[in-house]
Amino acid sequence: MPKDHLNTVFKGALILSISSLVAKILSAVYRIPLQNMVGNTGFYVYQQIYPLYGIGMTFALNGFPNFISKLVAEQPDETSKSLIARRAFHILSGLSLVVFFGLQLGATWIAAHMGDVNLAPIISAVAWMFVFMPWLATGRGYYQGKFLMGPTAVSQLIEQVVRVAIIIMAAYFSVRLGWDNYRMGTWAMSSAPLAAICSSLIFTAFGLRYLLAPAPAPAPTHPLPSYRKLTKRFVIEGGTLCLVAAVVILLQLVDSFTVMRGLVHQGQLPEVAKALKGVYDRGQPLVQLGLVVATAFSATLLPALTDALAKRQPIEFKRQTQAMVHVSLALSMAATVGLVALMPQINRLLFGSLEGTTALRIYIISILFAALITTYTSVLQSLNEYTAMIIGIIAGLATKVLANYIFVVHYGINGASAVTVLSLAVMFAVMWLGSPEDLQQVLLESGYLMKLLALSAVMGIVVILSCHQITALVGPILANTRGMAGIITVIGVLIGVLVFVAGAVYARLFTIREWLVLPYGKRLIKAVAKGKEHHS
C-alpha cells in the first residue's frame, strides 16, 4: 500500500474514531438528564424500547457498513463498486421492510410479551427508522470502502445530535404539559426516524447517482456475485459483524422481555415493577461511559495492529496486541473498581437517590468483561477468526435468556445485574479459550494480571475509606445532599487516579509502549526518568 494512501487510511480512521467517541459520549450522557426529568417510570418506558433502536443503529452504523465497505474495497473498478453497492442496497431494503412490517404488525404482541401493552405505540414509532437503514448503511459502507470516512463521521454526529435534542425536548414538554409517560416515550422514540432522515441527507447525491439512477453504462471488468451468493454473505459475514457490534444491546433486549415480568411474578405491583426497572436501567449509561473510557485509548492501536498484520510482522503484531489488551484491561478494571467504590455518591449525584445502589454496583462489573470482549473481537476480526466469537456470543446470550427471568423472580434487579455480568463473562471465557494460544498468553504473561488485581484492590479500599472519612467529617445530613455527593465523587476520582497511576509506576505495570498510548503517558515517563536521575 503506497505511503500517501496509507496516511489517508489512518487519517480517515482517526476522523471516524473521534466522531464515534463523541457520538458514544452523547448517547450515554443524555440519559442522565432524561431520567432526572421524567423519573424512574418514564425512564423505564424509554429504556424498554431503546434496544430495538440500538439494534437498528448498530446495523446502520457498524455491522452492515463495515461489511459493505469490505465488498466495495474488493471490487477492481468504479463500475463494480457502484453496482455492488446497488445490490447491497436492494438486499438491505428487503431485510429492512421485513423488520419494519414485523414491528408494525407485531407491536402489540411484542409489548404484551414485555409485560406492558401500552408500549405498542412506541414500538410502532421506532420501527420507521428501519426504512432508512439501507440508505444509511449503504452510503456509509460505500464511502468507507473507498477509505473516505468523512461522510460516515458527519452523518453519525448529525444523527446523535438531532436524536438527543428531540429526546430532551420531548422530556421537557412532557414535564411542562403534563403528558403521561407513554406519550413522552412515543415522542422520544420518534427521534430515531427523524434523526435517520437528517443523517441520510448526507448521502443524497450518492443515492441519487448510484442507488436510484439507471445502472452505469460501462460494463464491470469481472462478473459480480449473484444476489443469492451476496445474500448468503450478508447473512453469514454481515450478520456476524452485526452480532458482535450489538452484544450489550442484545442483553438489554432480553432485560426488556424479562425484568418487568419477573418483578411482577415476584409479587411487585406493576407500577412498582416499572419504577424498579427504571432504577435498574440507570446502570446502562454508566456502563456505556465506562466502556468509552476503557476502549477509546486502546482503539488507537488498531491501525498499527492492522499494519503489522498486512506487513506479516508476527512479533510486532503480538506486541501491539499485548499493548491493546493490557491498556483496555487496566482502564476497564480501574473504571469498574472506581465506580463500584463511588456508586452511592454517583447514584445520589446523577439520579438523586440511593435506590438500586447494590444492583448498580453489580451491573458496573459489566464494563470489565465488555471491554475485554470489544478488544478481543477487534483482534480476532483482524485475524479472520470468527468461530470463537460466534460461539461465545451465542453462549452468553443463551445464559442471559435461560437465567434472567429466574434470577429476577428470586433476587429482583440484583439478579438481573448478576446475570448480565455472568453472560458477558461466559462470552469472554469462550472467546479467550477459542482464540490462538499467543492471544491467550497475552493476558497471563509477566504477572500482569496479578499486579493489576492487587493495585485495583488497593485503589478501591483507599477510595472507600476516603469517602467514609469525608462523610464522617461533614455529617450524614450534609453528606446525603446532591452537592456534597458531587464533591465527594470528584475527590474520590482524584484520589483513585493518583493511587492507580502511582501504583502502576511503582509496580511497572505498563511497558513504555503502553504508557505512550495513555493520556499524558509521555510526560509521566519523562517525569519518572527525571526523578530517577535526581535521586541517583
N, C-alpha and C positions, 0 to 999 in steps of 0.2 A: 504494500500500500504506500503510495507516494507520501512524502512528509507533509506537503501542503494539505492533502486530503485527510491525512491522519489528524492534523491540527483542527481542521474543520469539524471532524467527527467528535473530537474531545471537547471543542468549544460548544458544539450543539448539545452534547451530553451534559455539560455544565449548566447551560441555559435551562434545559429540561429539568435537571435536578433541583435548581434553585426555585423554579416555578412550582414543582411538585412539593417542595418543602413548604413554601408559602401557602399553597392550597391545603396541605395537610394541617398546618397550624390553624388556618381559618376554619377548617372542618371540625377541628377539636374544640377550639375556643368558643365559638358562637353558642354551643350547647349550655355553657355555664350561665350566661345572661338569660337564655331561653328558659332554663329551669327556674331561675330566680323570678322570672316574670309570670310564668304560668303554673308554678308549683309542681309537686310530685305527680299528681294525677294528670295534669296537662303534659308533663314530660313523658309520662308513661304512654299517652296517646301518640305522641310523636315518635317515640323510640320503638313502639310496636311495629310500625310500618317502615321505619328507617332501613332495615336490612334489605327490603325489596328495592329501594332506591340505591343502596350501596352496591348491590349485585349488578344492577343496570349500569351504574357508573364504572364499576370495575370492568365490565365488558367493553364499554365505550372508551375507557381511558387507558387501561393497561393490557388486559388479556388479548382481545381481538386486534387492537392497533399493533401490538408487538408481533403478532402472528402475521398480519397483513404486511407489515414492514419487511418481514423475512421473505414473504412471497415476492414483493416488489423488488427487493435487493437481488433476488435470484435471477431476475429477467435481464437478458443481454441488451435490449434496446428500448427506446422510449415507447414505441407502439405496444410492445409486450407488457411494459409496466402499466400503461393505461388500461389495457384490455384485462389484465389480471385483477386490477383494482375494480373494474366494472363488474367482473364475475363475482368478486368478493362481496361487492355491494348487493348484487342480486341474491346471493345466498343469505347474507345477513338480513336483508329485507324480509325474506320468507321466515327466518327464525324469529325476528322481532314482531312480525304480525301474529305469529302463533302465540308468543308470550303476551302480547297486548290483548288479544281477544280472550286468552285464557284468564288473565287477571280481571278483565272487564266482566266476563260472563261468570267467573268463579269468585267474584269479590265477596259476596255474602257467605258462600261456603267457606272460604279462607278465614274470614272474620269470625265465623261461628267456631271454627277449629282453633282459633286463637283465644276463644272464650269470651268474645265481645263483638256482637253483630253490628254495633254502632260504628265499628271501624271500616265497614264496607265502602262508604263514600271516599274515604281517604285512600283506600287501595285503588279505587277507580281513578282517582286524581293522579296518583303516582304512575299508573300504567301508561299514561300518554308519553312519558319520557322515552319509552322503548320504541316509539315511532321514529324518533330522531337518532336512535343509537346507530343504525347502519351508516348514516351520513357522517356522523362524528367519527366513528371507528375507522371507516374507510379513508376519510380525509386525513386523519392523524396518521394512520398506517402508511398511506402513500408518501406523505412528506418525510416521515421517519425513515422509510425505505430508501429515500434519496438523500438521507443524512441532513435533512432540513428540519431542525427541531423547533424553530421559532413559531410556526403556526400552531403546533400542539401546545406549546407553553402558553401562548396568548389565549387560546380557546379554553385551556384549563383554568387560568386565572379568571377569565370572564365568567365562566360557569360558576365558580365558587363565590365570587363577589356578588353576582346577581342573586344567586340562591340564598346566601346568608342575609342579604339585605331584605329580601322578600319575607324570609322566616321571622326576622326580628320585627319587621313591620306588622306581620300577622299577629305576633305575640303582643305587640304594643296595642293594636286596635282591639284585640281580644280583651285585654285588661280594661282599656278605656271605654269600650262599648258594651262590655258585659257579655261577650259571646260565651257559649258553652265550649268545653274542651275539644269536642269533636269538630265543631265548625272551625275553631282555631287550627286543628290538625289538618283539616282539608285544605285550608288556605296555605298553611305552611308547606304541605307536600305538593301543592300546585307550583311551588317554586322550582321543582325538578324539571317539568317540561318547559316552563318559561325560561329557565336558565339554559336548558338544552337548545332552545330556539336561538337565544342570543349567542351562544358559543358556536352554533352551527353556521352563523353568518360569516365567520372567518373562512369557511370552505365553500362559499357561494360560487366564486369564479371557478374553482377546481371542479365542483359538482356539475355546474352547467356545461363545462367543457368536456369532462371525461366520463361522467356518470349518466347524464341525461341526453347529451347530444348524440347524433349518429356516430357509429364506430369510425375511428380514423381510417383513412384510405390506405396508407402503406401497410402491406401485409407483415406480420411478425416474422422474424428470421428463423424461428423454430416453433413447432406446434405447442399450443398451450394445453395444460391438463384439462380433461373433460370436467363438466360440472359434477359428475358423480365422484371422480377422484378428488376433486377440490373440496367437495362437501365432506368426504371421509377425512381429509386432512384437517378441515375446520373442526370436526367433532373430536378427533384424537389430539392433534397438536394444539389447536386453538383452545379446545376445551380444557386441556391440561394447564395452559398458561392462565386461563380464567380461574380455574380451581385454585391454583397456587396463590393468585392475587387476592382471592376472596375468602381465604381461610377464616380470618377473625369474624368477618361479616356473616359467614355461614353458621358459625357458632351462635351469633346473636339471633339469627333467624330461628334456630332451634329454641332459644330462650323465648322468642315471641309466641311460639306454639305451646310451651310447657310451663313457664314460670307462673303466669297468671292463673292458669287452670290448676296447677299443683297447689298453689296457695289457697284457692277456694276449696279444693279437696281436703286440704289440711284443716279447714274449719274457719278460715278467714271470711268475713263478709266481702262481697265483690268490690265495694268501694275501698275497703281497707287493702285488699289484694292489689288493686290498681295503684294505690299510693305506694305500697311496698315495692312493686315492680319499678315504679319511678325512682325510688331510693336506690334500688339495685342498679338501675341504668346510669346512676352518677359515675360509676366506675369506667364507663366506656370512653368519655373524653379524657379522663386521667390516663388510661392505658394508651390512648392514641397519642397524647402529648409525650408520654414516656417513650413510646416507640420512635417518635420523631427524633428525640434526643439520642436514643440508643443506636439508631441506624443511619442518621444523617452523615456522620463523620466517617464511618466505616465504608459507606457507599462511595466516598471519594476515591477509594482504592479500586473500584470496579474497572475503570478504563485501563489501569496498569495491569490488572489481572487478565483482562481480555488480550492486551498487547503481548503479555508473556506467553499466553497460550497460542496466539497467532504465530509468534516467532519460535515456537517449540522450545521454550526455555523452562524445563520442569523444575529446576531449583528455584528460579525467580518466581515461578507460579506458586510454589509451595510457600515461599517467604511472604508473598503478597496475601495468600490465603490465610496464613498464620496471623499476619497483622490485622486482617479484616475480622477474623473470628475473635482474636484477643480484644480488640478495641470494642467491638459490638458487645461481647460478653461483659467486659468491665463496666461499660457505660450502662448497660441494661441492669446489671447487678447493683450498681451504685444508685440508679434511679429507683429500682424496686425497694431496696432496703431503706433509702431515704424517705420515700413516700409512705411506706409501712410505718416507719418511726414517727412521721409527722402527720399521719392520717387524721387524728382527732382535730388538730388545728386546721388542716387543709379542708376537711369536711365543713367545719364551722365557718371558715373564711369564704369558701366558694359557694356553699349551698345553704348556709345559715342555720344549720343544726348538726347534731351528732348522730342522727339516725343512720343506722346501717354501717357504722364505722368498722365493725368486725367483718362484715361481708365485703366491704371495700378493701380492707387490708388483705383479705384472701384473694380477691379479684386482681389486685395490683401485681401479684406474683406472675400473672399472665405476661407482663412486659418481658420478663426474663426469657421465657420459652418462645414467645412470638418473635423476639429479636433474633434469637438463635435460628429459628425456622427461616426467617427472612434472609439471614446471612447464608445459611447452608443451601437454600434453594437457589440463591444467586450463583454460588459456586457450582452446584450440581447442574444448573442450566447451562453454564459456560462449558461444562464437560459433556453436555448432551446426555446426562444420566437422569432419566425421568422416572424409572421404575420405583426407586425408593421413595421419591416424592409422592407419587400417586398412592402407593400402598400406605404411607404414613398419614396422608390426609384422610384417606378413607377410614383407616383405623381410628384416628382421632375423632372424626365426625360420628362414627358408629358408637364410640364411647359416650359422646355427648347425647346422642339420640336415645341410647338404651338406658343411661343412668340419670339423666337430668330430672325427669318427672318424679322418679322415686326419691331422689335426694331432696327435691323441693318439698315434697309431701312430708318427709321426715325432719328436715333441717331448715326449711324456709329458704330465704335468699342466701344464707350462708352455704347451703348445699349447692345452689346453682353456681355460686362463685367457685366452690371447690371442684365441681365437675368441669368447669371451663378450664381451670388450671390443669387438672388431670388429663383432659383431652389434648391440650397443647403439649403436655409432657409426653404423652403417648406418640403424638405426631413426630416430635423431635427425636425421641428414642428410636423409632422405626427408621427415620431418615438417617440418623447417625450410624446405626448398625448396618444399614444398607449402603452406606457411602464407601468409597475406596479407602483402603487401610491408611494411606497417607493423610486423608482428610479426617479420619477418626483420631489419629495420633496428635493432630494439631491442638486438640482440646486437652490432652493429657500430659504432653511433654514438659519437661523442665520445672515440674512442680507448680506450674502457673495457677492451676485451679485451686490448690490448697492455699496458696498465698492470697488469692482473691477472696476466698471464703473467709479466711481469718481476718483480713483487712476490712471486709464488709461488715463482719460481726462487731468488730471494734468500733467502726464508724456508727453503726446503728445504736449500740449501747451508749456511746458518748452523746449522740443526738437526743436520745430518750431522756438520759439523765439531765442534760442541759435544759430541756423543755420542762421537766419536773421542777428543776431548781427555779426557773423563771416564774413558773406558775405559783410556787410556794412564796416567792418574794412579792408578787403583785396581789396575791389573794385569789380565791376561787371565783368571786363575783366578777372582778375585772378580767380575769383570765378567760371567762366564758363569753366575753364580748367579741364581736367580729373584728374590730380594730386590733385588739390585743392578740387575737389569733393570727392576724396578718403579721404583726411584729414578731411573734414567736416563730412563725413559719420562716420568715426571712432570716432571722438569727440562726435557726436550726439548719437552714440550707447552707449558709456561710460556714458554720462550724463543720457540717458534713463534708463540704468541698475541701476545706483546709485539712481535715483529718485524712480524707481519702488520698488527696494529692501527696501530702507529706508521707503517708504510709506507702504509697506506690513508689515514691522516690527511694525511701529507706529500704524497701523490700526488693527493689529493682524489678518491679512487676512488668514494666514495658521495655522493649528494645528501643534504640534511638529511632528506628524507622517508625515504630508505633507511636512514640511521643510526638513525632512530626505531624502525624495525622490529626492530633488533638488540638483544639484552640489554645493558643499561647504555649504550645509544646516547645517550639524553638526557643522562646525566651526562657522557659524553665530550664532547658538543657544548658543554656549559656549561664544562667544564674547559679546552677549547681556546680558547673565547671569552675566558675569564678570563686565560689565558696571553698571548693577543694584546694584551689591554688592559694587562697588566703590562709587556710589552715596548715598548708604544707610548709 
